[in-house]
Amino acid sequence: MKKFVEEFKKFIMRGNVMDMAVGIIIGGAFTAIVTSLVEDIISPILGLFGSANLADASVTLKEGVTLNYGSFISAIINFLLIALVIFCMIKAINKAQDKVKKPEEPAAPKTKMCPYCKSEIAIDATKCPHCTSDL
């Protein structure tokens, strides 16, 4: 049991698990903000062109059965706004990482070509193993 607890502790303390937890918490808070934006600002503006409130838009199919298409449209707008903001955030983060990241210097070659037989040989070779020429 002690080994299990130690493994679980190691798993929880990994950086990517903590990052994921923070992301989920911030995502939940951000979703509430975007939902409020859609329901309290965008839906009433769209309601000027249609019904009074987009979320309340529905069609009665049969007595007691309604099709609430306004709520569905609000959910689609909500999703698109969240996706747009996340896209912009990731694009900004990638751009910032590109500015911070140092350009990698090309690795030093480990091999060279023998000038006589054109075989690939070690960079520090003094004699070609293929044609036995002195380099």
Secondary structure, DSSP 4 states (H G I P E B T S, - for coil): -HHHHHHHHHHHTSHHHHHHHHHHHHHHHHHHHHHHHIIIIIHHHHHTTSSS-GGG--EEEETTEEE-HHHHHHHHHHHHHHHHHHHHHHHHHHHHHHHHSPPPPPPPPSEEE-TTT--EEETT-SB-TTT--B-
